[in-house]
Amino acid sequence: MKTLKRLFMVVTLVIATGAMISCEEEEPASLDTTGDDCYDELVTLAEILNEKSNIFSNNPTSSTCSAMRTAALNLINAAQQCDEYGYMYEDAAQAWLDVDCSAFD
């Protein structure tokens, strides 16, 4: 049960981060450090994470948990690649890596 609460807390934090990113349309160029449109990629990955989180919430299995974890890690990785300020993403990534999806078998 503690793992499930932690998982939902991390999901909420990542979704909230994605929502904040999607609301910052005034300056998407600040995320564009690779020459690609990082902003659009982050919004897309946040939407995918939101979709996977909803699927997991409706059907908590190891498979849906794993899909949600992968989506979260993809979003974190993209955010780190786009971040020109050097924020640390290791803690967020490690929290998702620590999630034991086998608990939902």
C-alpha positions as CSV (number, residue, x, y, z in Angstrom):
1,M,0.0,0.0,0.0
2,K,2.9,2.4,0.8
3,T,4.3,1.7,-2.7
4,L,1.0,2.6,-4.3
5,K,0.7,5.8,-2.4
6,R,4.3,6.7,-3.4
7,L,3.5,5.9,-7.0
8,F,0.4,8.1,-7.1
9,M,2.4,10.9,-5.4
10,V,5.1,10.7,-8.1
11,V,2.5,10.5,-10.9
12,T,0.8,13.6,-9.5
13,L,4.1,15.5,-9.4
14,V,5.0,14.5,-13.0
15,I,1.5,15.4,-14.3
16,A,1.6,18.7,-12.5
17,T,5.0,19.4,-14.0
18,G,3.6,18.5,-17.4
19,A,0.7,20.8,-16.9
20,M,3.0,23.7,-15.9
21,I,5.1,23.1,-19.0
22,S,2.0,23.1,-21.2
23,C,0.8,26.4,-19.7
24,E,4.0,28.2,-20.4
25,E,3.4,28.9,-24.1
26,E,4.8,32.4,-23.9
27,E,8.5,31.3,-24.2
28,P,8.8,27.8,-25.6
29,A,12.2,28.8,-27.1
30,S,13.7,28.6,-23.6
31,L,13.3,24.8,-23.7
32,D,14.8,24.6,-27.2
33,T,18.5,23.8,-26.6
34,T,19.0,21.1,-29.2
35,G,17.6,22.9,-32.2
36,D,14.5,20.7,-32.1
37,D,11.2,21.8,-30.8
38,C,11.6,20.4,-27.3
39,Y,8.5,22.2,-26.0
40,D,6.1,20.3,-28.3
41,E,7.9,17.0,-27.4
42,L,7.4,17.7,-23.7
43,V,3.8,18.5,-24.1
44,T,3.3,15.3,-26.2
45,L,5.1,13.2,-23.6
46,A,3.1,14.7,-20.8
47,E,-0.1,13.9,-22.6
48,I,1.1,10.3,-23.1
49,L,2.0,10.0,-19.4
50,N,-1.4,11.4,-18.5
51,E,-3.1,8.8,-20.7
52,K,-1.0,5.9,-19.3
53,S,-1.8,7.2,-15.7
54,N,-5.5,7.1,-16.4
55,I,-5.2,3.6,-17.9
56,F,-3.3,2.5,-14.8
57,S,-5.8,4.1,-12.5
58,N,-8.7,2.2,-14.1
59,N,-6.8,-1.1,-14.4
60,P,-3.8,-1.3,-12.0
61,T,-1.8,-4.2,-13.4
62,S,2.0,-4.8,-13.7
63,S,1.6,-4.1,-17.4
64,T,-0.2,-0.8,-17.1
65,C,2.2,0.2,-14.3
66,S,5.2,-0.6,-16.5
67,A,3.7,1.4,-19.3
68,M,3.1,4.4,-17.0
69,R,6.7,4.1,-15.6
70,T,8.2,4.1,-19.1
71,A,6.1,7.1,-20.1
72,A,7.3,9.0,-17.0
73,L,10.9,8.1,-17.6
74,N,10.6,9.2,-21.2
75,L,9.2,12.6,-20.1
76,I,11.9,13.0,-17.5
77,N,14.6,12.2,-20.0
78,A,13.2,14.6,-22.6
79,A,12.9,17.4,-19.9
80,Q,16.5,16.8,-19.0
81,Q,17.6,17.0,-22.6
82,C,15.7,20.2,-23.2
83,D,16.7,21.9,-20.0
84,E,19.2,24.6,-20.5
85,Y,19.4,25.5,-16.8
86,G,20.9,22.2,-15.6
87,Y,18.2,21.1,-13.2
88,M,18.7,17.7,-11.6
89,Y,16.3,15.0,-12.8
90,E,18.0,12.0,-11.2
91,D,15.8,12.0,-8.1
92,A,12.6,12.0,-10.2
93,A,14.0,9.3,-12.5
94,Q,15.2,7.2,-9.5
95,A,11.7,7.4,-7.9
96,W,10.2,5.9,-11.0
97,L,12.9,3.3,-11.4
98,D,12.2,2.2,-7.8
99,V,8.6,1.5,-8.5
100,D,8.0,-2.2,-8.3
101,C,5.3,-2.9,-10.8
102,S,5.3,-6.6,-10.0
103,A,3.3,-5.7,-6.9
104,F,0.3,-5.3,-9.2
105,D,0.4,-8.9,-10.5
